[in-house]
Amino acid sequence: MCRLAAYLGPEISLGRFLMEPSHSLFRQSWEPKEMDEAVLNADGFGFGWVNQSNKAAIYTNTYPIWSDTNLTSLSDALRSRYWLANVRSATPGQQITQTNTQPFKIDQILFTHNGYIENFNPKIRSSFHDILDPSIQAGIQGNTDSEYLFALLRQQLIETPDIIQGIRNMLSGISDIITEEKVLLNLIVGDETRFYVLRHAINGQCPTLYFSIDEDIFPRAIIIASEALTESGKWQAVPEHSVTTISDNKTPDFISL
């Protein structure tokens, strides 16, 4: 399990997004309030953003976020209108390595996942190999269920550029290989202009996920997070079993699965 957050709005610093809120993602790394299956998110972290050239970029580190000596200078130096971040609590059996650290990026697509696939190694992982094209498998560098989910989504996006339909097709593929296993699926997918947010579970309860609009610390922006970043009272739960589209200056668009 992990904690996630995403921001879309006027340009802000990394520090404002990641560290300044009263219950920031930085703080959630050691003091999460709503995690059921772990107590710390100390197995690495990462963030993604769209840079001044309108290109997606990522930074990942296998150490706990609080131990990264580069973070202070990065927090002041990096600015963007578009942020995505993850603090990781590794699923048992999935190593703490750079290749296993989120967010993932292929071309302009950013991806991060909170949840897990029960019995992924080795049972379900082998089933993924049965349905993934060899060219997609060749791009997998780690051994996490999260990266295999991203691979399955990328395979769907070859067939359709519509990310929402790609997510639906990904879920259909998962359903074909899952029997009684628990699958927890909070995903944030970014395409440099929007975020597509999945809150879903199979044979289990959806992990927590919230959104807020026009926070005092984030005016004219939309925020998505595993746990509310502030105590403003504006935070609302993302509907369960839905895909939400987040666009600039627009109310989130919720689509039931």
VENTABEL-V802879 format. One record per residue. N is the residue number from 0. SS is DSSP state (h for helix, s for strand, l for the rest). PSI is psi in whole degrees, 0 to 359 (none if undefined). Layout:
N/SS/PSI
N/SS/PSI
This chain:
0/l/153
1/s/182
2/s/138
3/s/158
4/s/151
5/s/150
6/s/137
7/s/119
8/s/203
9/s/152
10/s/132
11/s/167
12/s/160
13/h/319
14/h/319
15/h/316
16/h/311
17/h/331
18/h/335
19/h/329
20/l/153
21/l/328
22/l/56
23/l/165
24/h/325
25/h/312
26/h/324
27/h/345
28/l/327
29/l/349
30/l/56
31/l/150
32/l/340
33/l/31
34/l/127
35/l/334
36/l/15
37/l/165
38/l/345
39/l/156
40/l/76
41/l/14
42/l/34
43/l/169
44/s/168
45/s/164
46/s/155
47/s/156
48/s/168
49/s/123
50/l/185
51/l/339
52/l/10
53/l/34
54/l/141
55/s/142
56/s/158
57/s/157
58/s/128
59/s/153
60/s/137
61/l/351
62/l/162
63/l/147
64/h/326
65/h/348
66/h/0
67/l/109
68/l/347
69/l/347
70/h/324
71/h/313
72/h/322
73/h/322
74/h/327
75/h/328
76/h/325
77/l/134
78/s/144
79/s/163
80/s/359
81/s/109
82/s/148
83/s/138
84/s/159
85/s/132
86/s/132
87/s/136
88/l/106
89/l/136
90/l/136
91/l/134
92/l/353
93/l/113
94/l/157
95/l/94
96/l/165
97/h/319
98/h/341
99/h/2
100/l/129
101/l/162
102/l/160
103/s/154
104/s/131
105/s/121
106/l/239
107/l/9
108/s/125
109/s/148
110/s/133
111/s/152
112/s/135
113/s/124
114/l/201
115/l/164
116/s/117
117/l/139
118/l/34
119/h/312
120/h/124
121/h/352
122/h/300
123/h/327
124/h/317
125/h/327
126/h/326
127/h/319
128/h/331
129/h/333
130/h/351
131/l/136
132/l/143
133/h/325
134/h/327
135/h/317
136/h/325
137/l/338
138/l/355
139/l/125
140/l/337
141/l/200
142/l/24
143/l/152
144/h/326
145/h/316
146/h/326
147/h/325
148/h/317
149/h/320
150/h/317
151/h/321
152/h/316
153/h/323
154/h/320
155/h/325
156/h/344
157/h/325
158/h/329
159/l/132
160/l/353
161/l/111
162/h/322
163/h/315
164/h/324
165/h/320
166/h/318
167/h/316
168/h/324
169/h/315
170/h/323
171/h/319
172/h/321
173/h/316
174/h/330
175/h/336
176/h/357
177/l/138
178/l/275
179/l/1
180/l/147
181/l/133
182/s/117
183/s/125
184/s/80
185/s/116
186/s/145
187/s/123
188/s/131
189/s/143
190/l/25
191/l/343
192/l/334
193/l/166
194/s/142
195/s/120
196/s/119
197/s/128
198/s/112
199/s/160
200/s/152
201/s/127
202/l/31
203/l/181
204/l/136
205/l/134
206/l/159
207/l/146
208/l/134
209/s/162
210/s/157
211/s/149
212/s/134
213/l/48
214/l/152
215/l/320
216/l/343
217/l/66
218/l/141
219/l/28
220/l/161
221/s/133
222/s/138
223/s/138
224/s/150
225/l/326
226/l/145
227/l/132
228/l/342
229/l/176
230/l/31
231/l/337
232/l/0
233/l/348
234/l/137
235/s/150
236/s/135
237/l/134
238/l/141
239/l/151
240/l/54
241/s/160
242/s/130
243/s/131
244/s/128
245/s/119
246/l/163
247/l/129
248/l/30
249/l/150
250/l/139
251/l/141
252/s/111
253/s/131
254/s/120
255/s/145
256/l/none
